[in-house]
Amino acid sequence: MVTCYLRYIIDASKLKEFEHYGKLWIPLVNKFGGQHHGYFLPSEGANNVALAMFSFPSLAAYEQYRIQMMDDADCQAAFKFAEDTKCIISYERSFFRPVFS
């Protein structure tokens, strides 16, 4: 299993837009065989940092998701929403191997 960790720098004045963006992606990741662990919005501390995590059975499964999402109308609409609203300033993506009991 591989978990993708996304750290976003967001426009703090567009938190509602970013939250909507996150709600768009949760079912899309699940649609392509992933397990979304949610988006985490600013609370205390920095007001412009948000996180997201989701897992796939393998890095190969994640790579297949990345290929498939490029041809998916709902995924492209989610990307366009973020682009149109400019709620995301930047992001970084890292991969981890989770450890469970």
PAZAPA-4460 file (N, C-alpha, C; in steps of 0.05 Angstrom, whole numbers, plus 32768, in hexadecimal, padded with zeros to 4 digits):
% residues 101
    n_x    n_y    n_z   ca_x   ca_y   ca_z    c_x    c_y    c_z   seq   type   mol
   8011   7FE8   8000   8000   8000   8000   8012   8019   8000     1      M     A
   8009   802D   7FF2   8017   8047   7FF1   8003   805D   7FF7     2      V     A
   800B   8070   8008   7FFA   8087   800F   8006   80A0   8004     3      T     A
   7FF5   80AE   7FF5   7FFD   80C8   7FEA   7FF5   80DE   7FFE     4      C     A
   8009   80EE   8005   8005   8104   8017   8008   811E   8007     5      Y     A
   7FF4   812F   8008   7FF5   8148   7FF9   7FF4   815F   800E     6      L     A
   8007   8171   800B   8008   8189   801C   8003   81A1   8009     7      R     A
   7FED   81AF   800E   7FE5   81C5   7FFE   7FEB   81DF   800B     8      Y     A
   7FF4   81F3   7FFC   7FF3   820F   8004   7FDB   821A   7FF6     9      I     A
   7FC8   8224   8005   7FAE   822D   7FFA   7FAB   824B   7FFE    10      I     A
   7F99   8257   7FEF   7F92   8273   7FF4   7F7E   8273   800B    11      D     A
   7F86   827D   8022   7F76   827C   803A   7F5B   828A   8037    12      A     A
   7F59   829C   8024   7F3F   82AA   801F   7F2C   8298   800E    13      S     A
   7F36   8281   8005   7F26   8270   7FF4   7F24   8254   8001    14      K     A
   7F21   8253   801B   7F1F   823A   8029   7F06   822A   8021    15      L     A
   7EF0   8238   801D   7ED7   822A   8015   7EDB   821D   7FF9    16      K     A
   7EE9   822B   7FE8   7EED   821F   7FCD   7F00   8207   7FCF    17      E     A
   7F14   8209   7FE0   7F26   81F2   7FE3   7F17   81DA   7FEF    18      F     A
   7F06   81E0   8003   7EF7   81CA   800F   7EE5   81BD   7FFA    19      E     A
   7ED9   81CC   7FE9   7EC9   81C1   7FD3   7EDA   81AF   7FC1    20      H     A
   7EF2   81B9   7FBA   7F04   81AA   7FAA   7F0A   818F   7FB7    21      Y     A
   7F10   818F   7FD1   7F16   8176   7FDF   7EFE   8163   7FDE    22      G     A
   7EE6   816E   7FE1   7ECE   815C   7FE0   7ECA   8151   7FC5    23      K     A
   7ED4   815E   7FB0   7ED2   8153   7F95   7EE4   813B   7F92    24      L     A
   7EFD   813D   7F9E   7F11   8128   7F99   7F0D   810F   7FA9    25      W     A
   7F01   8110   7FC1   7EFE   80F8   7FD1   7EF1   80E2   7FC2    26      I     A
   7ED9   80E6   7FB7   7ECD   80CF   7FA8   7EDC   80C7   7F8F    27      P     A
   7EEB   80DA   7F83   7EF9   80D4   7F6B   7F10   80C1   7F70    28      L     A
   7F1F   80C6   7F85   7F35   80B3   7F8D   7F29   8098   7F92    29      V     A
   7F13   8097   7FA1   7F06   807D   7FA7   7EFC   806F   7F8E    30      N     A
   7EF2   807F   7F7A   7EE8   8074   7F61   7EFE   8065   7F52    31      K     A
   7F17   806D   7F55   7F2D   8061   7F47   7F3D   804D   7F58    32      F     A
   7F30   8043   7F6D   7F3C   802E   7F7D   7F4D   8036   7F95    33      G     A
   7F4E   8050   7F9A   7F5D   805A   7FB1   7F4B   805B   7FCA    34      G     A
   7F57   8061   7FE0   7F48   8066   7FF9   7F50   8081   8003    35      Q     A
   7F3E   8094   8002   7F44   80AF   800A   7F41   80B1   8029    36      H     A
   7F54   80BE   8035   7F54   80C2   8052   7F4C   80DE   805A    37      H     A
   7F44   80EE   8047   7F39   8108   804C   7F4C   811F   8046    38      G     A
   7F40   8137   8047   7F4E   8150   8045   7F4F   815C   8061    39      Y     A
   7F63   816A   8067   7F67   8176   8082   7F6C   8193   807E    40      F     A
   7F59   81A3   8087   7F59   81C0   8083   7F66   81CE   809A    41      L     A
   7F6F   81E7   8096   7F7C   81F6   80AC   7F68   81FA   80C3    42      P     A
   7F73   81F9   80DA   7F64   81FE   80F3   7F74   8211   8104    43      S     A
   7F85   8207   8114   7F97   8218   8124   7FB2   8218   8115    44      E     A
   7FC1   822D   8119   7FDB   822F   810B   7FD8   823C   80F0    45      G     A
   7FE8   8233   80DD   7FE8   8240   80C2   7FCC   823E   80B6    46      A     A
   7FC4   8254   80AA   7FA9   8254   809E   7FA9   824E   8080    47      N     A
   7FC1   8247   8076   7FC3   8242   8059   7FCF   8227   8052    48      N     A
   7FCF   8215   8065   7FDA   81FA   8060   7FC3   81E6   8064    49      V     A
   7FBF   81D5   8050   7FAC   81BF   8051   7FB9   81A5   8048    50      A     A
   7FAE   818F   8051   7FB9   8175   804B   7FA4   8163   803F    51      L     A
   7FAD   814E   8031   7F9C   8139   8028   7FAC   811F   8028    52      A     A
   7F9F   8109   802D   7FAD   80EF   802C   7F9A   80DA   8020    53      M     A
   7FA5   80CA   800E   7F96   80B3   8003   7FA9   809D   7FFD    54      F     A
   7F9F   8085   7FFD   7FAF   806D   7FF8   7FA6   805D   7FE0    55      S     A
   7FB9   804F   7FD4   7FB4   803C   7FBF   7FC2   8022   7FC7    56      F     A
   7FB9   800B   7FBD   7FC6   7FF2   7FC4   7FE3   7FF1   7FBD    57      P     A
   7FEC   8000   7FA8   8008   8000   7FA0   800E   8019   7F91    58      S     A
   8027   801F   7F8D   802F   8036   7F7D   8026   8032   7F60    59      L     A
   8026   801A   7F56   801C   8015   7F3B   7FFE   801B   7F38    60      A     A
   7FEE   8015   7F4D   7FD2   801C   7F4D   7FCE   803A   7F4E    61      A     A
   7FDF   8048   7F5D   7FDD   8065   7F5E   7FE4   8070   7F42    62      Y     A
   7FF9   8066   7F35   8000   806F   7F1B   7FEA   806A   7F06    63      E     A
   7FDC   8054   7F09   7FC6   804F   7EF7   7FAF   8063   7EFC    64      Q     A
   7FAA   806A   7F15   7F96   807F   7F1C   7F9E   8099   7F0E    65      Y     A
   7FB8   80A0   7F0F   7FC1   80BA   7F03   7FBC   80BA   7EE5    66      R     A
   7FBF   80A3   7ED8   7FBA   80A1   7EBB   7F9C   80A3   7EB6    67      I     A
   7F8C   8094   7EC5   7F6F   8094   7EC0   7F62   80AF   7EC6    68      Q     A
   7F6B   80BD   7EDB   7F5E   80D6   7EE2   7F62   80EB   7ECD    69      M     A
   7F77   80E9   7EBD   7F7B   80FD   7EA8   7F65   80FC   7E92    70      M     A
   7F58   80E5   7E90   7F42   80E2   7E7C   7F26   80E3   7E88    71      D     A
   7F25   80E8   7EA2   7F0B   80E8   7EB0   7F00   8104   7EB2    72      D     A
   7EE7   8108   7EA9   7EDB   8122   7EA8   7ED8   812E   7EC4    73      A     A
   7ED1   811E   7ED7   7ECD   8129   7EF3   7EE8   8132   7EFF    74      D     A
   7EFD   8123   7EFA   7F17   812B   7F03   7F20   8145   7EF6    75      C     A
   7F1C   8147   7EDC   7F23   815F   7ECD   7F13   8177   7ED7    76      Q     A
   7EFA   8173   7EDE   7EE9   8188   7EE9   7EF3   8191   7F04    77      A     A
   7EFD   817F   7F14   7F08   8186   7F2E   7F22   8197   7F2B    78      A     A
   7F33   818E   7F19   7F4B   819E   7F13   7F44   81BA   7F0A    79      F     A
   7F30   81BC   7EF8   7F27   81D6   7EED   7F1C   81E7   7F03    80      K     A
   7F0D   81DC   7F16   7F02   81EB   7F2C   7F19   81F8   7F3C    81      F     A
   7F2E   81E9   7F42   7F44   81F4   7F51   7F52   820A   7F41    82      A     A
   7F55   8205   7F27   7F62   8219   7F16   7F52   8233   7F14    83      E     A
   7F38   8230   7F11   7F26   8247   7F0E   7F24   8257   7F28    84      D     A
   7F23   824A   7F3E   7F21   8258   7F58   7F3B   8261   7F63    85      T     A
   7F51   8255   7F5A   7F6C   825B   7F64   7F6E   8258   7F82    86      K     A
   7F61   8243   7F8C   7F61   823D   7FA9   7F7B   8230   7FB1    87      C     A
   7F89   8223   7F9F   7FA3   8216   7FA5   7FBA   8227   7F9A    88      I     A
   7FCC   822E   7FAB   7FE4   823D   7FA3   7FFA   8229   7F9A    89      I     A
   7FFE   8215   7FAA   8012   8200   7FA2   800C   81E7   7FB2    90      S     A
   8019   81D1   7FAB   8017   81B9   7FBA   8030   81A8   7FB6    91      Y     A
   8033   8196   7FC9   8049   8182   7FC7   803E   8167   7FCC    92      E     A
   8048   8153   7FBF   803E   8137   7FC1   8055   8126   7FCB    93      R     A
   804F   8115   7FDF   8062   8102   7FE9   8054   80E7   7FEC    94      S     A
   8063   80D2   7FED   8058   80B7   7FEF   8064   80A9   8008    95      F     A
   8052   809B   8016   805A   808D   802E   804F   8070   802E    96      F     A
   805C   8060   803D   8053   8044   8041   8047   8043   805E    97      R     A
   802D   8040   8060   8021   8040   807A   8028   8027   808A    98      P     A
   8028   802A   80A4   802C   8013   80B6   8014   8011   80C8    99      V     A
   8007   7FFB   80C8   7FEF   7FF6   80D9   7FF6   7FE0   80EC   100      F     A
   7FE8   7FDF   8102   7FED   7FCC   8117   7FFC   7FB4   810D   101      S     A
***
